[in-house]
């Protein structure tokens, strides 16, 4: 019975070493790539919000000018 358990443990260790560990290394590498992309894209999201606020202000000002010129 002890030999059977040792074989099962050895088989499980081989599975972990040959299948799970390489998958984990690959998943960590992919995660690091995603973090790098987020690091690049995060400042752009703030800049795009800034541009949208600016565009909204310009559109509002344009509407105000058109409305004002209509009453002159």
mmCIF file of the N, C-alpha and C atoms, coordinates in Angstrom:
data_MODEL
# 
_entry.id   MODEL 
# 
loop_
_atom_site.group_PDB 
_atom_site.id 
_atom_site.type_symbol 
_atom_site.label_atom_id 
_atom_site.label_alt_id 
_atom_site.label_comp_id 
_atom_site.label_asym_id 
_atom_site.label_entity_id 
_atom_site.label_seq_id 
_atom_site.pdbx_PDB_ins_code 
_atom_site.Cartn_x 
_atom_site.Cartn_y 
_atom_site.Cartn_z 
_atom_site.occupancy 
_atom_site.B_iso_or_equiv 
_atom_site.pdbx_formal_charge 
_atom_site.auth_seq_id 
_atom_site.auth_comp_id 
_atom_site.auth_asym_id 
_atom_site.auth_atom_id 
_atom_site.pdbx_PDB_model_num 
ATOM 1   N N  . UNK A 1 1  ? 0.821   -1.192 0.000   1.00 0.00 ? 1  UNK A N  1 
ATOM 2   C CA . UNK A 1 1  ? 0.000   0.000  0.000   1.00 0.00 ? 1  UNK A CA 1 
ATOM 3   C C  . UNK A 1 1  ? 0.867   1.260  0.000   1.00 0.00 ? 1  UNK A C  1 
ATOM 4   N N  . UNK A 1 2  ? 1.968   1.249  0.720   1.00 0.00 ? 2  UNK A N  1 
ATOM 5   C CA . UNK A 1 2  ? 2.855   2.398  0.797   1.00 0.00 ? 2  UNK A CA 1 
ATOM 6   C C  . UNK A 1 2  ? 3.473   2.699  -0.565  1.00 0.00 ? 2  UNK A C  1 
ATOM 7   N N  . UNK A 1 3  ? 3.814   1.670  -1.321  1.00 0.00 ? 3  UNK A N  1 
ATOM 8   C CA . UNK A 1 3  ? 4.374   1.832  -2.655  1.00 0.00 ? 3  UNK A CA 1 
ATOM 9   C C  . UNK A 1 3  ? 3.351   2.490  -3.579  1.00 0.00 ? 3  UNK A C  1 
ATOM 10  N N  . UNK A 1 4  ? 2.096   2.125  -3.446  1.00 0.00 ? 4  UNK A N  1 
ATOM 11  C CA . UNK A 1 4  ? 1.023   2.706  -4.261  1.00 0.00 ? 4  UNK A CA 1 
ATOM 12  C C  . UNK A 1 4  ? 0.893   4.208  -3.986  1.00 0.00 ? 4  UNK A C  1 
ATOM 13  N N  . UNK A 1 5  ? 0.956   4.604  -2.726  1.00 0.00 ? 5  UNK A N  1 
ATOM 14  C CA . UNK A 1 5  ? 0.870   6.021  -2.361  1.00 0.00 ? 5  UNK A CA 1 
ATOM 15  C C  . UNK A 1 5  ? 2.071   6.798  -2.892  1.00 0.00 ? 5  UNK A C  1 
ATOM 16  N N  . UNK A 1 6  ? 3.238   6.207  -2.797  1.00 0.00 ? 6  UNK A N  1 
ATOM 17  C CA . UNK A 1 6  ? 4.434   6.874  -3.312  1.00 0.00 ? 6  UNK A CA 1 
ATOM 18  C C  . UNK A 1 6  ? 4.331   7.095  -4.815  1.00 0.00 ? 6  UNK A C  1 
ATOM 19  N N  . UNK A 1 7  ? 3.781   6.117  -5.531  1.00 0.00 ? 7  UNK A N  1 
ATOM 20  C CA . UNK A 1 7  ? 3.596   6.265  -6.974  1.00 0.00 ? 7  UNK A CA 1 
ATOM 21  C C  . UNK A 1 7  ? 2.603   7.381  -7.280  1.00 0.00 ? 7  UNK A C  1 
ATOM 22  N N  . UNK A 1 8  ? 1.518   7.453  -6.506  1.00 0.00 ? 8  UNK A N  1 
ATOM 23  C CA . UNK A 1 8  ? 0.529   8.514  -6.721  1.00 0.00 ? 8  UNK A CA 1 
ATOM 24  C C  . UNK A 1 8  ? 1.129   9.887  -6.426  1.00 0.00 ? 8  UNK A C  1 
ATOM 25  N N  . UNK A 1 9  ? 1.900   9.976  -5.346  1.00 0.00 ? 9  UNK A N  1 
ATOM 26  C CA . UNK A 1 9  ? 2.539   11.247 -5.000  1.00 0.00 ? 9  UNK A CA 1 
ATOM 27  C C  . UNK A 1 9  ? 3.530   11.644 -6.079  1.00 0.00 ? 9  UNK A C  1 
ATOM 28  N N  . UNK A 1 10 ? 4.311   10.689 -6.562  1.00 0.00 ? 10 UNK A N  1 
ATOM 29  C CA . UNK A 1 10 ? 5.282   10.976 -7.608  1.00 0.00 ? 10 UNK A CA 1 
ATOM 30  C C  . UNK A 1 10 ? 4.576   11.422 -8.889  1.00 0.00 ? 10 UNK A C  1 
ATOM 31  N N  . UNK A 1 11 ? 3.488   10.763 -9.232  1.00 0.00 ? 11 UNK A N  1 
ATOM 32  C CA . UNK A 1 11 ? 2.731   11.133 -10.424 1.00 0.00 ? 11 UNK A CA 1 
ATOM 33  C C  . UNK A 1 11 ? 2.162   12.547 -10.282 1.00 0.00 ? 11 UNK A C  1 
ATOM 34  N N  . UNK A 1 12 ? 1.665   12.867 -9.092  1.00 0.00 ? 12 UNK A N  1 
ATOM 35  C CA . UNK A 1 12 ? 1.132   14.202 -8.856  1.00 0.00 ? 12 UNK A CA 1 
ATOM 36  C C  . UNK A 1 12 ? 2.233   15.260 -8.926  1.00 0.00 ? 12 UNK A C  1 
ATOM 37  N N  . UNK A 1 13 ? 3.397   14.971 -8.356  1.00 0.00 ? 13 UNK A N  1 
ATOM 38  C CA . UNK A 1 13 ? 4.518   15.906 -8.410  1.00 0.00 ? 13 UNK A CA 1 
ATOM 39  C C  . UNK A 1 13 ? 4.966   16.149 -9.846  1.00 0.00 ? 13 UNK A C  1 
ATOM 40  N N  . UNK A 1 14 ? 4.979   15.102 -10.657 1.00 0.00 ? 14 UNK A N  1 
ATOM 41  C CA . UNK A 1 14 ? 5.332   15.260 -12.068 1.00 0.00 ? 14 UNK A CA 1 
ATOM 42  C C  . UNK A 1 14 ? 4.309   16.133 -12.779 1.00 0.00 ? 14 UNK A C  1 
ATOM 43  N N  . UNK A 1 15 ? 3.035   15.922 -12.464 1.00 0.00 ? 15 UNK A N  1 
ATOM 44  C CA . UNK A 1 15 ? 1.979   16.737 -13.069 1.00 0.00 ? 15 UNK A CA 1 
ATOM 45  C C  . UNK A 1 15 ? 2.162   18.209 -12.697 1.00 0.00 ? 15 UNK A C  1 
ATOM 46  N N  . UNK A 1 16 ? 2.441   18.459 -11.429 1.00 0.00 ? 16 UNK A N  1 
ATOM 47  C CA . UNK A 1 16 ? 2.634   19.843 -10.980 1.00 0.00 ? 16 UNK A CA 1 
ATOM 48  C C  . UNK A 1 16 ? 3.855   20.452 -11.656 1.00 0.00 ? 16 UNK A C  1 
ATOM 49  N N  . UNK A 1 17 ? 4.954   19.711 -11.687 1.00 0.00 ? 17 UNK A N  1 
ATOM 50  C CA . UNK A 1 17 ? 6.197   20.243 -12.244 1.00 0.00 ? 17 UNK A CA 1 
ATOM 51  C C  . UNK A 1 17 ? 6.138   20.441 -13.757 1.00 0.00 ? 17 UNK A C  1 
ATOM 52  N N  . UNK A 1 18 ? 5.483   19.531 -14.467 1.00 0.00 ? 18 UNK A N  1 
ATOM 53  C CA . UNK A 1 18 ? 5.510   19.576 -15.933 1.00 0.00 ? 18 UNK A CA 1 
ATOM 54  C C  . UNK A 1 18 ? 4.309   20.281 -16.547 1.00 0.00 ? 18 UNK A C  1 
ATOM 55  N N  . UNK A 1 19 ? 3.244   20.432 -15.804 1.00 0.00 ? 19 UNK A N  1 
ATOM 56  C CA . UNK A 1 19 ? 2.051   21.047 -16.376 1.00 0.00 ? 19 UNK A CA 1 
ATOM 57  C C  . UNK A 1 19 ? 1.663   22.353 -15.680 1.00 0.00 ? 19 UNK A C  1 
ATOM 58  N N  . UNK A 1 20 ? 1.531   22.321 -14.379 1.00 0.00 ? 20 UNK A N  1 
ATOM 59  C CA . UNK A 1 20 ? 1.021   23.492 -13.674 1.00 0.00 ? 20 UNK A CA 1 
ATOM 60  C C  . UNK A 1 20 ? 2.049   24.617 -13.556 1.00 0.00 ? 20 UNK A C  1 
ATOM 61  N N  . UNK A 1 21 ? 3.288   24.281 -13.257 1.00 0.00 ? 21 UNK A N  1 
ATOM 62  C CA . UNK A 1 21 ? 4.302   25.330 -13.102 1.00 0.00 ? 21 UNK A CA 1 
ATOM 63  C C  . UNK A 1 21 ? 4.547   26.101 -14.401 1.00 0.00 ? 21 UNK A C  1 
ATOM 64  N N  . UNK A 1 22 ? 4.677   25.425 -15.568 1.00 0.00 ? 22 UNK A N  1 
ATOM 65  C CA . UNK A 1 22 ? 4.826   26.204 -16.807 1.00 0.00 ? 22 UNK A CA 1 
ATOM 66  C C  . UNK A 1 22 ? 3.597   27.068 -17.107 1.00 0.00 ? 22 UNK A C  1 
ATOM 67  N N  . UNK A 1 23 ? 2.407   26.546 -16.811 1.00 0.00 ? 23 UNK A N  1 
ATOM 68  C CA . UNK A 1 23 ? 1.201   27.352 -17.016 1.00 0.00 ? 23 UNK A CA 1 
ATOM 69  C C  . UNK A 1 23 ? 1.205   28.577 -16.111 1.00 0.00 ? 23 UNK A C  1 
ATOM 70  N N  . UNK A 1 24 ? 1.657   28.410 -14.885 1.00 0.00 ? 24 UNK A N  1 
ATOM 71  C CA . UNK A 1 24 ? 1.732   29.530 -13.952 1.00 0.00 ? 24 UNK A CA 1 
ATOM 72  C C  . UNK A 1 24 ? 2.732   30.574 -14.434 1.00 0.00 ? 24 UNK A C  1 
ATOM 73  N N  . UNK A 1 25 ? 3.872   30.130 -14.912 1.00 0.00 ? 25 UNK A N  1 
ATOM 74  C CA . UNK A 1 25 ? 4.884   31.063 -15.425 1.00 0.00 ? 25 UNK A CA 1 
ATOM 75  C C  . UNK A 1 25 ? 4.318   31.836 -16.615 1.00 0.00 ? 25 UNK A C  1 
ATOM 76  N N  . UNK A 1 26 ? 3.611   31.147 -17.505 1.00 0.00 ? 26 UNK A N  1 
ATOM 77  C CA . UNK A 1 26 ? 3.003   31.801 -18.668 1.00 0.00 ? 26 UNK A CA 1 
ATOM 78  C C  . UNK A 1 26 ? 1.936   32.804 -18.229 1.00 0.00 ? 26 UNK A C  1 
ATOM 79  N N  . UNK A 1 27 ? 1.104   32.439 -17.277 1.00 0.00 ? 27 UNK A N  1 
ATOM 80  C CA . UNK A 1 27 ? 0.048   33.335 -16.798 1.00 0.00 ? 27 UNK A CA 1 
ATOM 81  C C  . UNK A 1 27 ? 0.640   34.579 -16.141 1.00 0.00 ? 27 UNK A C  1 
ATOM 82  N N  . UNK A 1 28 ? 1.709   34.419 -15.394 1.00 0.00 ? 28 UNK A N  1 
ATOM 83  C CA . UNK A 1 28 ? 2.357   35.573 -14.755 1.00 0.00 ? 28 UNK A CA 1 
ATOM 84  C C  . UNK A 1 28 ? 2.956   36.496 -15.809 1.00 0.00 ? 28 UNK A C  1 
ATOM 85  N N  . UNK A 1 29 ? 3.543   35.921 -16.856 1.00 0.00 ? 29 UNK A N  1 
ATOM 86  C CA . UNK A 1 29 ? 4.105   36.741 -17.933 1.00 0.00 ? 29 UNK A CA 1 
ATOM 87  C C  . UNK A 1 29 ? 3.004   37.522 -18.646 1.00 0.00 ? 29 UNK A C  1 
ATOM 88  N N  . UNK A 1 30 ? 1.876   36.880 -18.907 1.00 0.00 ? 30 UNK A N  1 
ATOM 89  C CA . UNK A 1 30 ? 0.750   37.568 -19.544 1.00 0.00 ? 30 UNK A CA 1 
ATOM 90  C C  . UNK A 1 30 ? 0.215   38.676 -18.637 1.00 0.00 ? 30 UNK A C  1 
ATOM 91  N N  . UNK A 1 31 ? 0.135   38.412 -17.340 1.00 0.00 ? 31 UNK A N  1 
ATOM 92  C CA . UNK A 1 31 ? -0.331  39.419 -16.389 1.00 0.00 ? 31 UNK A CA 1 
ATOM 93  C C  . UNK A 1 31 ? 0.589   40.634 -16.397 1.00 0.00 ? 31 UNK A C  1 
ATOM 94  N N  . UNK A 1 32 ? 1.895   40.391 -16.460 1.00 0.00 ? 32 UNK A N  1 
ATOM 95  C CA . UNK A 1 32 ? 2.847   41.494 -16.483 1.00 0.00 ? 32 UNK A CA 1 
ATOM 96  C C  . UNK A 1 32 ? 2.684   42.335 -17.749 1.00 0.00 ? 32 UNK A C  1 
ATOM 97  N N  . UNK A 1 33 ? 2.394   41.675 -18.881 1.00 0.00 ? 33 UNK A N  1 
ATOM 98  C CA . UNK A 1 33 ? 2.150   42.415 -20.119 1.00 0.00 ? 33 UNK A CA 1 
ATOM 99  C C  . UNK A 1 33 ? 0.920   43.306 -19.980 1.00 0.00 ? 33 UNK A C  1 
ATOM 100 N N  . UNK A 1 34 ? -0.127  42.779 -19.371 1.00 0.00 ? 34 UNK A N  1 
ATOM 101 C CA . UNK A 1 34 ? -1.351  43.563 -19.179 1.00 0.00 ? 34 UNK A CA 1 
ATOM 102 C C  . UNK A 1 34 ? -1.078  44.756 -18.269 1.00 0.00 ? 34 UNK A C  1 
ATOM 103 N N  . UNK A 1 35 ? -0.308  44.550 -17.212 1.00 0.00 ? 35 UNK A N  1 
ATOM 104 C CA . UNK A 1 35 ? 0.028   45.656 -16.313 1.00 0.00 ? 35 UNK A CA 1 
ATOM 105 C C  . UNK A 1 35 ? 0.817   46.735 -17.042 1.00 0.00 ? 35 UNK A C  1 
ATOM 106 N N  . UNK A 1 36 ? 1.723   46.338 -17.918 1.00 0.00 ? 36 UNK A N  1 
ATOM 107 C CA . UNK A 1 36 ? 2.489   47.317 -18.690 1.00 0.00 ? 36 UNK A CA 1 
ATOM 108 C C  . UNK A 1 36 ? 1.571   48.110 -19.616 1.00 0.00 ? 36 UNK A C  1 
ATOM 109 N N  . UNK A 1 37 ? 0.616   47.430 -20.257 1.00 0.00 ? 37 UNK A N  1 
ATOM 110 C CA . UNK A 1 37 ? -0.331  48.130 -21.124 1.00 0.00 ? 37 UNK A CA 1 
ATOM 111 C C  . UNK A 1 37 ? -1.192  49.095 -20.322 1.00 0.00 ? 37 UNK A C  1 
ATOM 112 N N  . UNK A 1 38 ? -1.624  48.679 -19.148 1.00 0.00 ? 38 UNK A N  1 
ATOM 113 C CA . UNK A 1 38 ? -2.417  49.563 -18.301 1.00 0.00 ? 38 UNK A CA 1 
ATOM 114 C C  . UNK A 1 38 ? -1.610  50.785 -17.884 1.00 0.00 ? 38 UNK A C  1 
ATOM 115 N N  . UNK A 1 39 ? -0.333  50.580 -17.615 1.00 0.00 ? 39 UNK A N  1 
ATOM 116 C CA . UNK A 1 39 ? 0.524   51.690 -17.209 1.00 0.00 ? 39 UNK A CA 1 
ATOM 117 C C  . UNK A 1 39 ? 0.613   52.735 -18.324 1.00 0.00 ? 39 UNK A C  1 
ATOM 118 N N  . UNK A 1 40 ? 0.597   52.279 -19.574 1.00 0.00 ? 40 UNK A N  1 
ATOM 119 C CA . UNK A 1 40 ? 0.666   53.196 -20.705 1.00 0.00 ? 40 UNK A CA 1 
ATOM 120 C C  . UNK A 1 40 ? -0.692  53.847 -20.957 1.00 0.00 ? 40 UNK A C  1 
ATOM 121 N N  . UNK A 1 41 ? -1.765  53.086 -20.851 1.00 0.00 ? 41 UNK A N  1 
ATOM 122 C CA . UNK A 1 41 ? -3.083  53.591 -21.219 1.00 0.00 ? 41 UNK A CA 1 
ATOM 123 C C  . UNK A 1 41 ? -3.756  54.422 -20.132 1.00 0.00 ? 41 UNK A C  1 
ATOM 124 N N  . UNK A 1 42 ? -3.410  54.223 -18.881 1.00 0.00 ? 42 UNK A N  1 
ATOM 125 C CA . UNK A 1 42 ? -4.082  54.945 -17.802 1.00 0.00 ? 42 UNK A CA 1 
ATOM 126 C C  . UNK A 1 42 ? -3.939  56.466 -17.926 1.00 0.00 ? 42 UNK A C  1 
ATOM 127 N N  . UNK A 1 43 ? -2.749  57.001 -18.196 1.00 0.00 ? 43 UNK A N  1 
ATOM 128 C CA . UNK A 1 43 ? -2.662  58.464 -18.363 1.00 0.00 ? 43 UNK A CA 1 
ATOM 129 C C  . UNK A 1 43 ? -3.472  58.962 -19.557 1.00 0.00 ? 43 UNK A C  1 
ATOM 130 N N  . UNK A 1 44 ? -3.599  58.150 -20.583 1.00 0.00 ? 44 UNK A N  1 
ATOM 131 C CA . UNK A 1 44 ? -4.383  58.564 -21.744 1.00 0.00 ? 44 UNK A CA 1 
ATOM 132 C C  . UNK A 1 44 ? -5.858  58.700 -21.409 1.00 0.00 ? 44 UNK A C  1 
ATOM 133 N N  . UNK A 1 45 ? -6.353  57.880 -20.483 1.00 0.00 ? 45 UNK A N  1 
ATOM 134 C CA . UNK A 1 45 ? -7.765  57.984 -20.119 1.00 0.00 ? 45 UNK A CA 1 
ATOM 135 C C  . UNK A 1 45 ? -8.035  59.323 -19.436 1.00 0.00 ? 45 UNK A C  1 
ATOM 136 N N  . UNK A 1 46 ? -7.131  59.771 -18.591 1.00 0.00 ? 46 UNK A N  1 
ATOM 137 C CA . UNK A 1 46 ? -7.299  61.076 -17.954 1.00 0.00 ? 46 UNK A CA 1 
ATOM 138 C C  . UNK A 1 46 ? -7.236  62.200 -18.966 1.00 0.00 ? 46 UNK A C  1 
ATOM 139 N N  . UNK A 1 47 ? -6.347  62.077 -19.930 1.00 0.00 ? 47 UNK A N  1 
ATOM 140 C CA . UNK A 1 47 ? -6.230  63.096 -20.972 1.00 0.00 ? 47 UNK A CA 1 
ATOM 141 C C  . UNK A 1 47 ? -7.484  63.135 -21.833 1.00 0.00 ? 47 UNK A C  1 
ATOM 142 N N  . UNK A 1 48 ? -8.052  61.966 -22.153 1.00 0.00 ? 48 UNK A N  1 
ATOM 143 C CA . UNK A 1 48 ? -9.269  61.950 -22.964 1.00 0.00 ? 48 UNK A CA 1 
ATOM 144 C C  . UNK A 1 48 ? -10.434 62.574 -22.203 1.00 0.00 ? 48 UNK A C  1 
ATOM 145 N N  . UNK A 1 49 ? -10.516 62.362 -20.890 1.00 0.00 ? 49 UNK A N  1 
ATOM 146 C CA . UNK A 1 49 ? -11.557 63.021 -20.098 1.00 0.00 ? 49 UNK A CA 1 
ATOM 147 C C  . UNK A 1 49 ? -11.358 64.534 -20.116 1.00 0.00 ? 49 UNK A C  1 
ATOM 148 N N  . UNK A 1 50 ? -10.123 64.971 -20.030 1.00 0.00 ? 50 UNK A N  1 
ATOM 149 C CA . UNK A 1 50 ? -9.820  66.398 -20.100 1.00 0.00 ? 50 UNK A CA 1 
ATOM 150 C C  . UNK A 1 50 ? -10.276 66.974 -21.439 1.00 0.00 ? 50 UNK A C  1 
ATOM 151 N N  . UNK A 1 51 ? -10.013 66.259 -22.532 1.00 0.00 ? 51 UNK A N  1 
ATOM 152 C CA . UNK A 1 51 ? -10.437 66.730 -23.848 1.00 0.00 ? 51 UNK A CA 1 
ATOM 153 C C  . UNK A 1 51 ? -11.952 66.788 -23.965 1.00 0.00 ? 51 UNK A C  1 
ATOM 154 N N  . UNK A 1 52 ? -12.646 65.793 -23.415 1.00 0.00 ? 52 UNK A N  1 
ATOM 155 C CA . UNK A 1 52 ? -14.106 65.806 -23.477 1.00 0.00 ? 52 UNK A CA 1 
ATOM 156 C C  . UNK A 1 52 ? -14.684 66.991 -22.722 1.00 0.00 ? 52 UNK A C  1 
ATOM 157 N N  . UNK A 1 53 ? -14.118 67.309 -21.582 1.00 0.00 ? 53 UNK A N  1 
ATOM 158 C CA . UNK A 1 53 ? -14.586 68.478 -20.826 1.00 0.00 ? 53 UNK A CA 1 
ATOM 159 C C  . UNK A 1 53 ? -14.327 69.744 -21.634 1.00 0.00 ? 53 UNK A C  1 
ATOM 160 N N  . UNK A 1 54 ? -13.174 69.820 -22.273 1.00 0.00 ? 54 UNK A N  1 
ATOM 161 C CA . UNK A 1 54 ? -12.858 70.984 -23.100 1.00 0.00 ? 54 UNK A CA 1 
ATOM 162 C C  . UNK A 1 54 ? -13.788 71.110 -24.283 1.00 0.00 ? 54 UNK A C  1 
ATOM 163 N N  . UNK A 1 55 ? -14.091 70.007 -24.927 1.00 0.00 ? 55 UNK A N  1 
ATOM 164 C CA . UNK A 1 55 ? -15.012 70.027 -26.068 1.00 0.00 ? 55 UNK A CA 1 
ATOM 165 C C  . UNK A 1 55 ? -16.397 70.440 -25.604 1.00 0.00 ? 55 UNK A C  1 
ATOM 166 N N  . UNK A 1 56 ? -16.814 69.931 -24.453 1.00 0.00 ? 56 UNK A N  1 
ATOM 167 C CA . UNK A 1 56 ? -18.125 70.303 -23.914 1.00 0.00 ? 56 UNK A CA 1 
ATOM 168 C C  . UNK A 1 56 ? -18.178 71.806 -23.656 1.00 0.00 ? 56 UNK A C  1 
ATOM 169 N N  . UNK A 1 57 ? -17.107 72.352 -23.125 1.00 0.00 ? 57 UNK A N  1 
ATOM 170 C CA . UNK A 1 57 ? -17.053 73.792 -22.878 1.00 0.00 ? 57 UNK A CA 1 
ATOM 171 C C  . UNK A 1 57 ? -17.119 74.587 -24.164 1.00 0.00 ? 57 UNK A C  1 
ATOM 172 N N  . UNK A 1 58 ? -16.409 74.133 -25.198 1.00 0.00 ? 58 UNK A N  1 
ATOM 173 C CA . UNK A 1 58 ? -16.441 74.833 -26.483 1.00 0.00 ? 58 UNK A CA 1 
ATOM 174 C C  . UNK A 1 58 ? -17.816 74.776 -27.127 1.00 0.00 ? 58 UNK A C  1 
ATOM 175 N N  . UNK A 1 59 ? -18.456 73.629 -27.060 1.00 0.00 ? 59 UNK A N  1 
ATOM 176 C CA . UNK A 1 59 ? -19.796 73.492 -27.638 1.00 0.00 ? 59 UNK A CA 1 
ATOM 177 C C  . UNK A 1 59 ? -20.776 74.381 -26.887 1.00 0.00 ? 59 UNK A C  1 
ATOM 178 N N  . UNK A 1 60 ? -20.678 74.406 -25.575 1.00 0.00 ? 60 UNK A N  1 
ATOM 179 C CA . UNK A 1 60 ? -21.568 75.251 -24.773 1.00 0.00 ? 60 UNK A CA 1 
ATOM 180 C C  . UNK A 1 60 ? -21.344 76.724 -25.090 1.00 0.00 ? 60 UNK A C  1 
ATOM 181 N N  . UNK A 1 61 ? -20.098 77.113 -25.210 1.00 0.00 ? 61 UNK A N  1 
ATOM 182 C CA . UNK A 1 61 ? -19.785 78.503 -25.531 1.00 0.00 ? 61 UNK A CA 1 
ATOM 183 C C  . UNK A 1 61 ? -20.295 78.862 -26.919 1.00 0.00 ? 61 UNK A C  1 
ATOM 184 N N  . UNK A 1 62 ? -20.140 77.957 -27.871 1.00 0.00 ? 62 UNK A N  1 
ATOM 185 C CA . UNK A 1 62 ? -20.627 78.189 -29.230 1.00 0.00 ? 62 UNK A CA 1 
ATOM 186 C C  . UNK A 1 62 ? -22.144 78.359 -29.230 1.00 0.00 ? 62 UNK A C  1 
ATOM 187 N N  . UNK A 1 63 ? -22.836 77.520 -28.485 1.00 0.00 ? 63 UNK A N  1 
ATOM 188 C CA . UNK A 1 63 ? -24.289 77.635 -28.397 1.00 0.00 ? 63 UNK A CA 1 
ATOM 189 C C  . UNK A 1 63 ? -24.674 78.971 -27.771 1.00 0.00 ? 63 UNK A C  1 
ATOM 190 N N  . UNK A 1 64 ? -23.940 79.398 -26.752 1.00 0.00 ? 64 UNK A N  1 
ATOM 191 C CA . UNK A 1 64 ? -24.215 80.667 -26.088 1.00 0.00 ? 64 UNK A CA 1 
ATOM 192 C C  . UNK A 1 64 ? -24.034 81.825 -27.065 1.00 0.00 ? 64 UNK A C  1 
ATOM 193 N N  . UNK A 1 65 ? -22.949 81.781 -27.863 1.00 0.00 ? 65 UNK A N  1 
ATOM 194 C CA . UNK A 1 65 ? -22.714 82.851 -28.828 1.00 0.00 ? 65 UNK A CA 1 
ATOM 195 C C  . UNK A 1 65 ? -23.805 82.891 -29.884 1.00 0.00 ? 65 UNK A C  1 
ATOM 196 N N  . UNK A 1 66 ? -24.208 81.740 -30.393 1.00 0.00 ? 66 UNK A N  1 
ATOM 197 C CA . UNK A 1 66 ? -25.260 81.707 -31.410 1.00 0.00 ? 66 UNK A CA 1 
ATOM 198 C C  . UNK A 1 66 ? -26.570 82.230 -30.835 1.00 0.00 ? 66 UNK A C  1 
ATOM 199 N N  . UNK A 1 67 ? -26.871 81.853 -29.619 1.00 0.00 ? 67 UNK A N  1 
ATOM 200 C CA . UNK A 1 67 ? -28.099 82.297 -28.976 1.00 0.00 ? 67 UNK A CA 1 
ATOM 201 C C  . UNK A 1 67 ? -28.048 83.807 -28.731 1.00 0.00 ? 67 UNK A C  1 
ATOM 202 N N  . UNK A 1 68 ? -26.879 84.314 -28.341 1.00 0.00 ? 68 UNK A N  1 
ATOM 203 C CA . UNK A 1 68 ? -26.728 85.748 -28.078 1.00 0.00 ? 68 UNK A CA 1 
ATOM 204 C C  . UNK A 1 68 ? -26.845 86.555 -29.358 1.00 0.00 ? 68 UNK A C  1 
ATOM 205 N N  . UNK A 1 69 ? -26.262 86.066 -30.438 1.00 0.00 ? 69 UNK A N  1 
ATOM 206 C CA . UNK A 1 69 ? -26.312 86.792 -31.701 1.00 0.00 ? 69 UNK A CA 1 
ATOM 207 C C  . UNK A 1 69 ? -27.730 86.832 -32.255 1.00 0.00 ? 69 UNK A C  1 
ATOM 208 N N  . UNK A 1 70 ? -28.554 85.883 -31.879 1.00 0.00 ? 70 UNK A N  1 
ATOM 209 C CA . UNK A 1 70 ? -29.933 85.864 -32.361 1.00 0.00 ? 70 UNK A CA 1 
ATOM 210 C C  . UNK A 1 70 ? -30.761 87.004 -31.804 1.00 0.00 ? 70 UNK A C  1 
ATOM 211 N N  . UNK A 1 71 ? -30.386 87.548 -30.679 1.00 0.00 ? 71 UNK A N  1 
ATOM 212 C CA . UNK A 1 71 ? -31.153 88.626 -30.049 1.00 0.00 ? 71 UNK A CA 1 
ATOM 213 C C  . UNK A 1 71 ? -30.579 90.007 -30.312 1.00 0.00 ? 71 UNK A C  1 
ATOM 214 N N  . UNK A 1 72 ? -29.468 90.080 -31.035 1.00 0.00 ? 72 UNK A N  1 
ATOM 215 C CA . UNK A 1 72 ? -28.867 91.397 -31.307 1.00 0.00 ? 72 UNK A CA 1 
ATOM 216 C C  . UNK A 1 72 ? -29.490 92.002 -32.535 1.00 0.00 ? 72 UNK A C  1 
# 
